[in-house]
Amino acid sequence: MRLYLTFVLTAVLAFAAGPPSPAEGAIAAARQAVDKNPGQFEAYNSLAAALARRARETSDTAYYGQAEEAIAQSLKLSPGNLEAEKERVWILLGRHEFAKAREAAMALNRRTRDDIMIYAYLTDANVELGRYDEAEKSAQRMLDLRPGNQPGLIRGAYLRELFGDIDGASDFLQKAFRMTRPNETEDRAWLLVQLAHLESVRGRLDAAETLLEQALKTFPDYHYALSGLAQVRIGQKKYDEAADLLRRHVAAAPHAENYFYYAETLERAGRLGEAAETFRVFEERARAEMNGSDSANRELILYYADRAGHPDEALRVAEMEVSRRRDVHTLDSYAWALYRNGQFAAAKAQLDRALAVGIQDAQMFYHAGEIASKLKQSAEAAKFFRQSLQANPASEYSLPARDALNKLRS
C-alpha cells in the first residue's frame, strides 16, 4: 500500500510540474526497456544517451555520473560495443576532458571510418583544444559523408563563427533548426540560443531578444536562454533586469563561472554589496575546481587581472590553463594576464595567434588594441579599437574602445 501511495504521489507531482522534457521522456522509456529486458545492452546505451541529454537540459553534471553507470553495464553485457564507447566520449566532452575525448574519439575513428558522430566528437574536442585545422577537416568529413546532416551543420556553424563568417554560421544554424522536429523542444531552444548569440555579437540586440524569448517559450526557464537574454539586457543597459535573469540562471546552473557574470552585472546595477558577496562566492568556488577539467579558470584569470589586483595569480592560473588547451578564448585570457604583468610582447604573440583564426570578437580586438598601445604601435592599436567597435557596437568594450581611439587621435 505504501509503495502504491508513493507511486501515486510521484505521478501527481510530475503532472503538476508539467509534461516531461524530451530527455525526461527518453529516460523514462529507457528505464522501462531496462526493466523489461535487463540483459539487453542497447537499453543501457539509450539510458546513457538520455541521461547525458538531461545534463544539457538542466546543466546538472550529476547526470553524467548516472550515464557512466549505464555505460558500464552496457559494456559488461557487450564488451566494446560501439554505441557505448561513443557515449563515453560524449560524457568526456560534457565534463570538459577534451584531451581524453580526442584520444578516445581517434581510437573509435580508426575502428570505423564512416561514423558521423565520431567525427562530430573529434570536431568538438579539437575545437576546445585549439586544433582548428583538424576540427575543420572532421566537420567537413561529416558533411561529405552525409551532405546537410544536422550534427555537421551545427559543427560547421561554430567553426564558421570562429573563422569570422557570422552570416555563414547563421545560415547553417537556420538549416539545422528547420530540420529539428517540433517535439524536440530543448534542441530547438538550444539552436535559437545559438542564433541569438550570433545576433548579439553583431550588436543586433532586438533580433537576439526575439530569438531568446522564443527559446524561453519553447523550453521554459532554459538556463542558456536566461543567460543569453541577460546579455541582451546588459547591452540595452537594463542592468537590474539583467541581474534578475542571471539570478535565475545561477539558481538553475550554480557553476562558478555563472557567479562571475552575475557579480559583474550586480556591480553594473549599482548593487555593490551583493556584487562583492557574489564575487567572493565565485572566487571560492572557482578556486575549489581550478585544478579540474571543468573549471572557471578563464573567468578567474580576468577576476585576478582586472578586479582583485593580483596579476601574478592571474598569470599563474593562465599558464596552468594554457598548458591544457589553446583555444582562442584561453589564448585571449593568457594574453591579458601577460599584459597585466607588463609582458607586452609576449601578450601580443599570444593574441596574434588567437586572432589569426579569424574570429571577430569585440573583447579580443579591444585587448589587442590595449596591448599594441603599450608597445607604442599606435596605428595598429587604432585598427584594433576600430575592429572592436565594428565587431559589436553594443558590446561593453564599445565605450572604452572609443575613448582609446580619441586619445590616440589627440
C-alpha positions in Angstrom: 0.0 0.0 0.0 2.8 2.4 0.9 4.6 1.7 -2.5 1.3 2.4 -4.3 0.8 5.7 -2.5 4.4 6.7 -3.3 3.8 5.9 -7.0 0.6 8.0 -7.0 2.3 10.9 -5.2 5.2 10.8 -7.7 2.7 10.8 -10.6 0.7 13.7 -9.1 3.9 15.8 -8.6 5.1 15.0 -12.1 1.7 16.1 -13.6 1.7 19.3 -11.5 5.2 20.1 -12.8 4.1 19.9 -16.4 4.9 17.5 -19.2 8.2 15.7 -19.2 11.1 17.2 -21.2 12.4 15.3 -24.2 15.2 13.9 -22.1 12.9 13.0 -19.2 10.7 11.2 -21.6 13.7 9.4 -23.1 15.0 8.4 -19.6 11.6 7.0 -18.6 11.4 5.0 -21.8 14.9 3.7 -21.5 14.4 2.7 -17.8 11.2 0.8 -18.8 13.3 -1.0 -21.5 16.0 -1.9 -19.0 13.4 -3.2 -16.5 11.8 -5.3 -19.2 15.0 -6.7 -20.7 17.9 -6.1 -18.2 20.1 -8.3 -20.4 20.0 -6.1 -23.4 22.9 -3.7 -23.7 21.1 -1.5 -26.1 18.7 -0.4 -23.4 21.6 0.8 -21.3 23.0 2.7 -24.2 19.7 4.5 -24.7 19.6 5.3 -21.0 23.1 6.7 -21.0 22.3 8.9 -24.0 19.1 10.2 -22.4 20.9 11.0 -19.1 23.6 12.9 -20.9 21.0 14.8 -22.8 19.3 15.7 -19.5 22.6 17.1 -18.3 22.5 19.6 -21.1 18.8 20.4 -20.4 19.4 21.1 -16.7 23.2 22.0 -16.5 23.4 19.3 -13.8 26.6 17.4 -14.3 25.4 14.7 -11.8 23.6 13.1 -14.8 26.9 12.3 -16.4 27.7 10.1 -13.4 24.5 8.2 -13.9 25.1 7.9 -17.6 28.6 6.4 -16.8 26.9 3.7 -14.7 24.6 2.8 -17.6 27.6 2.6 -20.0 29.5 0.4 -17.6 26.5 -2.0 -17.5 26.2 -1.9 -21.3 29.9 -2.7 -21.7 29.6 -5.5 -19.1 26.9 -7.1 -21.2 28.6 -6.4 -24.5 32.3 -5.5 -24.2 33.5 -3.0 -26.7 30.1 -2.2 -28.2 30.4 0.9 -30.4 27.4 2.9 -29.1 28.5 2.6 -25.5 32.0 3.7 -26.4 30.6 6.7 -28.3 28.5 7.7 -25.4 31.6 7.5 -23.2 33.3 10.1 -25.5 30.2 12.3 -25.3 30.4 12.3 -21.5 34.2 13.1 -21.6 33.3 16.2 -23.7 30.5 17.1 -21.3 33.0 17.0 -18.4 35.5 19.1 -20.4 38.0 16.3 -20.5 38.9 17.3 -24.1 42.3 15.7 -24.5 40.9 12.3 -23.3 37.8 12.7 -25.5 40.0 13.4 -28.5 42.2 10.4 -27.9 39.1 8.1 -27.4 37.4 9.5 -30.5 40.5 9.0 -32.6 40.6 5.3 -31.5 37.0 4.9 -32.4 37.6 6.6 -35.8 40.3 4.1 -36.5 37.8 1.4 -35.8 35.1 2.7 -38.1 35.8 5.4 -40.6 32.3 6.5 -41.6 30.5 7.2 -38.4 29.1 10.8 -38.4 29.0 11.2 -34.7 32.6 10.1 -34.1 33.7 12.9 -36.5 31.4 15.2 -34.5 33.2 14.4 -31.3 36.6 14.8 -32.9 35.5 18.2 -34.1 34.3 19.2 -30.6 37.4 18.0 -28.9 39.8 19.6 -31.4 37.9 23.0 -31.3 38.2 23.1 -27.5 41.9 22.2 -27.7 42.5 24.9 -30.3 43.3 22.4 -33.1 41.2 24.2 -35.6 42.7 22.7 -38.8 41.9 19.2 -37.5 38.4 20.3 -36.4 37.7 21.8 -39.8 38.7 18.5 -41.5 36.5 16.5 -39.2 33.5 18.7 -39.7 34.0 18.7 -43.5 34.2 14.9 -43.4 30.8 14.8 -41.7 29.2 16.9 -44.4 31.0 14.9 -47.2 29.7 11.7 -45.8 26.1 12.9 -45.5 25.5 16.4 -47.0 23.3 18.6 -44.9 23.3 16.4 -41.8 22.3 18.3 -38.7 25.3 17.5 -36.4 27.6 18.5 -39.3 25.7 21.8 -39.8 26.0 22.6 -36.1 29.7 22.0 -36.0 30.2 23.8 -39.3 28.3 26.8 -37.9 30.6 27.0 -34.9 33.7 26.8 -37.0 32.4 29.5 -39.4 31.8 31.8 -36.4 35.4 31.2 -35.2 36.7 31.9 -38.7 34.8 35.2 -38.8 31.9 34.1 -41.1 28.9 35.1 -39.0 26.5 35.1 -41.9 27.6 31.6 -42.9 27.3 30.4 -39.3 23.8 31.7 -39.1 22.8 30.1 -42.4 24.0 26.7 -41.1 22.1 27.0 -37.8 18.9 28.1 -39.5 19.1 25.0 -41.7 19.7 22.8 -38.6 16.8 24.5 -36.9 14.4 23.7 -39.8 15.4 20.1 -39.5 14.5 19.8 -35.8 11.2 18.3 -35.0 8.7 20.5 -33.0 8.6 18.0 -30.2 12.4 18.3 -29.7 11.8 21.4 -27.6 15.2 21.6 -25.9 17.1 21.1 -29.2 15.0 23.8 -30.8 15.6 26.1 -27.8 19.3 25.4 -27.9 19.5 26.3 -31.6 17.5 29.5 -31.0 20.0 30.5 -28.3 22.9 29.9 -30.7 21.2 32.0 -33.4 20.6 34.7 -30.8 24.2 34.7 -29.8 25.2 35.4 -33.4 22.8 38.3 -33.5 24.2 39.6 -30.2 27.8 39.5 -31.3 26.9 41.7 -34.3 25.1 44.1 -31.9 21.6 43.3 -33.2 20.0 43.2 -29.8 16.4 43.4 -30.9 16.8 40.3 -33.1 18.6 38.5 -30.4 15.9 39.4 -27.9 13.2 38.0 -30.1 15.0 34.7 -30.6 15.7 34.3 -26.9 12.1 35.0 -25.9 11.1 32.3 -28.5 13.6 29.9 -26.9 12.1 30.5 -23.4 8.6 29.9 -24.8 9.8 26.7 -26.4 11.6 25.4 -23.3 10.6 27.5 -20.2 13.3 28.7 -17.8 16.0 27.3 -20.1 19.3 28.2 -18.4 21.1 29.0 -21.7 18.3 31.3 -22.8 18.2 33.1 -19.4 21.9 33.8 -19.7 21.6 35.0 -23.3 18.7 37.3 -22.6 20.7 38.8 -19.7 23.5 39.6 -22.1 20.9 41.4 -24.3 19.7 43.4 -21.3 23.2 44.4 -20.4 23.7 45.6 -24.0 20.4 47.6 -23.5 21.8 48.9 -20.2 18.9 47.4 -18.3 21.1 46.1 -15.6 18.6 45.3 -12.9 16.6 43.2 -15.4 19.8 41.5 -16.4 20.7 40.8 -12.8 17.3 39.2 -12.2 17.8 37.0 -15.2 21.2 36.0 -14.0 20.0 35.3 -10.5 17.6 32.8 -12.1 20.4 31.5 -14.2 22.6 30.9 -11.2 19.8 29.2 -9.4 19.3 26.8 -12.3 23.0 26.3 -13.1 25.1 27.1 -10.0 28.5 26.8 -11.7 31.4 29.1 -10.6 31.6 31.0 -13.9 28.0 31.9 -13.8 28.5 33.6 -10.4 31.2 35.7 -12.0 28.9 37.1 -14.7 26.1 37.6 -12.1 28.5 39.6 -9.9 29.7 41.8 -12.8 26.0 42.6 -13.6 25.2 43.4 -10.0 28.1 45.8 -10.0 26.8 47.4 -13.1 23.4 47.8 -11.5 25.0 49.6 -8.6 24.2 46.8 -6.1 27.8 46.8 -4.8 27.3 44.9 -1.6 25.6 42.0 -3.4 28.3 42.1 -6.1 31.1 41.9 -3.6 29.5 38.9 -1.9 28.8 37.2 -5.2 32.4 37.8 -6.3 33.5 36.2 -3.0 31.4 33.1 -3.8 32.7 33.0 -7.3 36.4 33.0 -6.2 35.8 30.4 -3.5 34.0 28.1 -6.0 36.4 28.8 -8.9 39.5 28.0 -6.8 37.9 24.8 -5.5 37.8 23.5 -9.1 40.7 25.2 -10.7 42.8 22.0 -11.0 39.9 20.1 -12.6 39.0 19.8 -16.2 35.6 21.6 -15.9 36.8 24.9 -14.3 36.1 28.6 -14.4 39.7 29.4 -14.9 39.2 31.9 -17.7 36.9 33.9 -15.5 39.3 33.5 -12.6 42.1 34.9 -14.8 40.0 38.0 -15.6 39.0 38.4 -12.0 42.6 38.4 -10.7 43.8 40.6 -13.7 41.1 43.3 -13.6 39.4 43.2 -10.2 41.3 41.6 -7.4 44.6 43.3 -8.1 46.6 40.0 -8.3 48.1 40.0 -11.8 50.7 37.4 -10.7 48.0 35.0 -9.7 46.1 35.7 -12.9 49.3 34.7 -14.8 49.8 31.6 -12.7 46.3 30.4 -13.5 46.6 31.3 -17.1 49.8 29.3 -17.5 48.1 26.3 -15.9 45.1 26.6 -18.2 47.0 27.2 -21.4 49.0 24.0 -20.8 45.7 22.1 -21.1 44.0 23.9 -24.0 44.9 26.5 -26.5 41.6 27.6 -28.0 41.2 31.3 -28.9 39.4 32.3 -25.7 42.1 30.7 -23.5 44.8 32.4 -25.5 43.0 35.7 -25.1 42.8 35.2 -21.3 46.5 34.2 -21.2 47.5 37.3 -23.3 45.6 39.6 -20.9 47.3 38.1 -17.9 50.7 38.7 -19.6 49.6 42.2 -20.4 48.7 42.9 -16.7 52.1 41.7 -15.8 53.9 44.0 -18.2 54.9 41.3 -20.6 53.5 43.2 -23.6 55.5 41.5 -26.4 54.6 38.0 -25.1 50.9 39.1 -24.8 50.9 40.3 -28.4 52.3 37.0 -29.6 49.5 35.0 -27.9 46.7 37.3 -29.0 48.0 37.4 -32.6 47.8 33.6 -32.6 44.2 33.8 -31.5 43.1 36.5 -33.9 44.8 34.6 -36.8 42.0 32.1 -36.7 39.7 34.9 -38.0 37.4 35.4 -35.0 35.6 38.7 -34.9 35.4 39.3 -31.2 35.0 42.8 -29.6 36.8 41.8 -26.4 39.8 40.3 -28.2 40.1 43.3 -30.5 40.0 45.6 -27.6 42.6 43.6 -25.7 44.8 43.7 -28.8 44.4 47.4 -29.0 45.5 48.0 -25.5 48.5 45.7 -25.9 49.5 47.4 -29.1 49.2 50.8 -27.4 51.7 49.7 -24.7 54.1 48.6 -27.5 53.8 52.2 -29.0 52.2 50.7 -32.1 49.6 53.5 -32.4 48.4 52.7 -36.0 47.9 49.0 -35.1 46.2 49.9 -31.8 43.8 52.2 -33.6 43.0 49.5 -36.1 42.1 47.0 -33.3 39.9 49.5 -31.5 38.0 50.2 -34.7 37.6 46.4 -35.3 36.3 46.1 -31.7 33.6 48.7 -32.5 32.8 47.1 -35.8 32.6 43.6 -34.4 29.9 44.6 -31.9 28.9 48.3 -31.5 26.7 47.3 -28.5 29.4 45.5 -26.5 30.7 46.6 -23.1 34.0 47.4 -24.9 32.5 50.0 -27.2 32.9 52.9 -24.9 36.5 52.2 -23.8 37.4 51.5 -27.4 36.0 54.9 -28.5 37.8 56.6 -25.6 41.1 54.9 -26.6 40.6 55.9 -30.2 40.1 59.5 -29.2 43.2 59.5 -27.0 45.2 58.2 -30.0 43.9 60.9 -32.2 44.6 63.7 -29.7 
